[in-house]
């Protein structure tokens, strides 16, 4: 009996899953730095929205009728802030957001549906590999 390249390709997902588990990998999410310019009188309504979106603003800087805010927000929440900002600031809010860093994901870890067999379920995966190999 000899091995083929296909044998190694079929077992690679299992080996990778074991390696990742042993390494203690974690899921991280991208976080953006943001700069927000809003009318000073809209600071009160904007603040709870930022909290709901898991943003962490710094202290506000008031310059006349303008309020400047810098902080961090999960990248997945930037779009929601962009959509809500015009209604909160009478269309006068300006948002700038750029990638800042990664941080460990909080809450439920996001998942994508599998498009193939699950190597996290070793027995099921091996059964599928055997079926594929014997079907050839």
C-alpha positions as CSV (number, residue, x, y, z in Angstrom):
1,X,0.0,0.0,0.0
2,X,1.3,3.4,-0.8
3,X,0.2,7.0,-0.1
4,X,-0.8,9.5,-2.7
5,X,-0.9,13.3,-2.6
6,X,-4.7,13.0,-2.1
7,X,-4.2,11.1,1.1
8,X,-2.3,14.0,2.6
9,X,-4.7,16.6,1.3
10,X,-7.6,14.7,2.9
11,X,-5.9,14.6,6.3
12,X,-4.5,18.2,6.3
13,X,-7.8,19.7,7.8
14,X,-7.6,17.2,10.7
15,X,-4.0,18.0,11.4
16,X,-4.6,21.7,11.2
17,X,-7.6,21.5,13.6
18,X,-5.4,19.7,16.2
19,X,-2.6,22.2,15.8
20,X,-4.9,25.2,16.2
21,X,-6.5,23.6,19.3
22,X,-3.2,22.9,20.9
23,X,-1.9,26.4,20.1
24,X,-4.8,27.9,22.0
25,X,-5.8,30.2,19.1
26,X,-8.4,32.9,19.7
27,X,-10.7,34.8,17.4
28,X,-9.9,38.5,17.0
29,X,-12.0,41.3,15.5
30,X,-10.8,44.5,13.8
31,X,-11.2,47.7,15.6
32,X,-11.3,51.1,14.0
33,X,-10.2,54.5,15.4
34,X,-12.8,57.1,14.7
35,X,-13.0,60.9,14.7
36,X,-16.4,62.4,15.0
37,X,-17.4,66.0,14.5
38,X,-21.0,66.7,15.6
39,X,-23.0,69.7,16.7
40,X,-22.4,70.1,20.4
41,X,-26.2,70.0,21.2
42,X,-26.4,66.4,19.7
43,X,-23.7,64.9,22.0
44,X,-26.3,63.7,24.4
45,X,-28.3,61.6,21.8
46,X,-25.1,60.3,20.1
47,X,-23.5,59.0,23.2
48,X,-25.9,56.1,23.9
49,X,-25.8,55.1,20.3
50,X,-22.0,54.8,20.5
51,X,-22.4,52.7,23.7
52,X,-24.9,50.3,21.9
53,X,-22.4,49.9,19.1
54,X,-19.7,49.0,21.6
55,X,-17.7,52.2,20.7
56,X,-15.3,53.6,23.3
57,X,-15.2,57.4,22.9
58,X,-12.7,59.6,24.6
59,X,-13.6,62.8,26.3
60,X,-15.4,65.4,24.1
61,X,-13.7,68.5,23.0
62,X,-16.1,71.4,22.6
63,X,-15.2,74.2,20.2
64,X,-18.0,76.7,20.0
65,X,-21.0,74.9,18.6
66,X,-18.9,71.9,17.5
67,X,-18.2,68.7,19.5
68,X,-15.1,66.6,18.6
69,X,-14.9,63.0,19.7
70,X,-12.1,60.5,19.2
71,X,-12.4,56.8,20.1
72,X,-12.5,53.2,19.0
73,X,-15.3,51.1,17.5
74,X,-15.5,47.5,16.3
75,X,-15.2,47.5,12.5
76,X,-18.4,45.6,12.1
77,X,-20.3,48.5,13.8
78,X,-18.9,51.4,11.7
79,X,-21.6,51.0,9.0
80,X,-24.4,51.1,11.6
81,X,-22.9,54.4,13.0
82,X,-22.7,55.8,9.5
83,X,-26.4,55.0,8.9
84,X,-27.6,56.5,12.2
85,X,-25.4,59.6,12.3
86,X,-27.4,61.8,9.9
87,X,-30.6,61.4,11.9
88,X,-28.8,62.0,15.2
89,X,-27.0,65.2,14.0
90,X,-29.5,66.8,11.6
91,X,-27.2,65.7,8.8
92,X,-24.3,67.7,10.2
93,X,-22.2,64.9,11.7
94,X,-18.9,64.0,10.1
95,X,-17.3,60.6,10.7
96,X,-13.8,59.4,9.8
97,X,-12.8,55.8,10.7
98,X,-9.6,54.0,9.9
99,X,-8.3,50.6,11.0
100,X,-6.6,50.7,14.4
101,X,-5.9,47.2,15.7
102,X,-7.3,43.8,16.5
103,X,-8.8,42.8,19.8
104,X,-10.2,39.5,21.1
105,X,-13.7,39.1,20.0
106,X,-16.3,39.5,22.8
107,X,-19.6,37.8,23.1
108,X,-20.7,35.1,20.7
109,X,-17.9,34.1,18.3
110,X,-19.0,34.6,14.7
111,X,-19.2,31.5,12.5
112,X,-19.5,30.9,8.8
113,X,-21.5,27.8,7.6
114,X,-19.2,25.0,6.4
115,X,-19.2,24.3,2.7
116,X,-17.6,20.9,3.2
117,X,-17.2,18.2,5.9
118,X,-16.4,19.4,9.4
119,X,-12.9,18.4,10.5
120,X,-13.9,19.4,14.1
121,X,-16.0,16.2,14.1
122,X,-13.2,13.7,13.6
123,X,-15.3,10.6,13.2
124,X,-17.7,12.2,10.7
125,X,-14.9,13.7,8.7
126,X,-12.9,10.4,8.5
127,X,-16.1,8.6,7.3
128,X,-16.5,11.2,4.5
129,X,-12.8,10.8,3.5
130,X,-13.1,7.0,3.4
131,X,-16.3,7.3,1.3
132,X,-14.6,9.7,-1.2
133,X,-11.5,7.5,-1.5
134,X,-13.5,4.3,-2.0
135,X,-15.9,5.9,-4.5
136,X,-13.0,6.6,-6.9
